Amino acid sequence: MCDKNTMIILLIGILLIGGLAYVIGQNASKTIMLSDNINADKTTLSVSGNAERKVEPTLVTFNVGVETINENAEVSASENAEIMEKIKQALIAKGIPENKIKTNYYYINQDWIYPKEDVEPVIKYRTTHSLSVETTQISEIGKIIDACVKAGANQVGNVQFTLDDETINKIKKELLSEAIANAKEKADSMAINMNQKIVGVQSMSTSADYSVGYNYYNRLLESDVGQAAKVDTEIFKTEVTVNAYVSGVYYSE
């Protein structure tokens, strides 16, 4: 009898607990729905905004290198190192700090040269060392390149006008503010046309980037170096274009 009563009590308890859980679940669901429906009576307007600015560059970077070829790998590497040291000293003499001169790549390749058919190939070793150089001397870039060529460089290229980190971050912040204002202006205009007004923001995403200009200074062959060194090189700077974008969803009523 005791067991039977115990079973009944347990069943009643399970039913009560289940019912309570159901009620709590229902109330929780309603609470979430209530939260989601706070702005259910408002119109949503999706707009985008943008801002752009062309800026004078504050930095210029370029690659400068040396390629040497010899039948002896050690000699090829040694000759390359000797010329590269002269280039480095030429850069320092032009006021470029050592920490702004970095190795871009370095390698030694084995070349198989076939002078004639049915003749054993000649094995030569090609050593290539390229530096990446950064300077704020925008107007002096042509003279800096000429100094490298006179020091023995036979590879120069990838001249890029860009901005330093402090400048680009400052401009991005300013343009993002302008882009947000541009998006808000569009949202206001849309709301007015519907006889409404903007009352809030549902979501907003932003992004900013910039594009740089390149001046491709072609690789100088050994036979061209002497002639090239007699003429001052002029590299024309290009502006940097900075863009900011905003995508937002506004509430209106």
Rosetta blueprint (number, residue, H / E / L):
1 M L
2 C H
3 D H
4 K H
5 N H
6 T H
7 M H
8 I H
9 I H
10 L H
11 L H
12 I H
13 G H
14 I H
15 L H
16 L H
17 I H
18 G H
19 G H
20 L H
21 A H
22 Y H
23 V H
24 I H
25 G H
26 Q H
27 N H
28 A H
29 S H
30 K H
31 T H
32 I H
33 M H
34 L H
35 S H
36 D H
37 N L
38 I L
39 N L
40 A L
41 D L
42 K L
43 T E
44 T E
45 L E
46 S E
47 V E
48 S E
49 G E
50 N E
51 A E
52 E E
53 R E
54 K E
55 V E
56 E L
57 P L
58 T L
59 L E
60 V E
61 T E
62 F E
63 N E
64 V E
65 G E
66 V E
67 E E
68 T E
69 I E
70 N E
71 E L
72 N L
73 A H
74 E H
75 V H
76 S H
77 A H
78 S H
79 E H
80 N H
81 A H
82 E H
83 I H
84 M H
85 E H
86 K H
87 I H
88 K H
89 Q H
90 A H
91 L H
92 I H
93 A H
94 K L
95 G L
96 I L
97 P L
98 E H
99 N H
100 K H
101 I E
102 K E
103 T E
104 N E
105 Y E
106 Y E
107 Y E
108 I E
109 N E
110 Q E
111 D E
112 W E
113 I E
114 Y L
115 P L
116 K L
117 E L
118 D L
119 V L
120 E L
121 P L
122 V E
123 I E
124 K E
125 Y E
126 R E
127 T E
128 T E
129 H E
130 S E
131 L E
132 S E
133 V E
134 E E
135 T E
136 T L
137 Q L
138 I H
139 S H
140 E H
141 I H
142 G H
143 K H
144 I H
145 I H
146 D H
147 A H
148 C H
149 V H
150 K H
151 A L
152 G L
153 A L
154 N L
155 Q E
156 V E
157 G E
158 N E
159 V E
160 Q E
161 F E
162 T E
163 L L
164 D L
165 D H
166 E H
167 T H
168 I H
169 N H
170 K H
171 I H
172 K H
173 K H
174 E H
175 L H
176 L H
177 S H
178 E H
179 A H
180 I H
181 A H
182 N H
183 A H
184 K H
185 E H
186 K H
187 A H
188 D H
189 S H
190 M H
191 A H
192 I H
193 N H
194 M L
195 N L
196 Q L
197 K L
198 I E
199 V E
200 G E
201 V E
202 Q E
203 S E
204 M E
205 S E
206 T E
207 S E
208 A E
209 D E
210 Y E
211 S E
212 V L
213 G E
214 Y E
215 N E
216 Y L
217 Y L
218 N L
219 R L
220 L L
221 L L
222 E H
223 S H
224 D H
225 V H
226 G H
227 Q H
228 A H
229 A L
230 K L
231 V L
232 D L
233 T L
234 E L
235 I L
236 F L
237 K L
238 T L
239 E L
240 V E
241 T E
242 V E
243 N E
244 A E
245 Y E
246 V E
247 S E
248 G E
249 V E
250 Y E
251 Y E
252 S E
253 E L
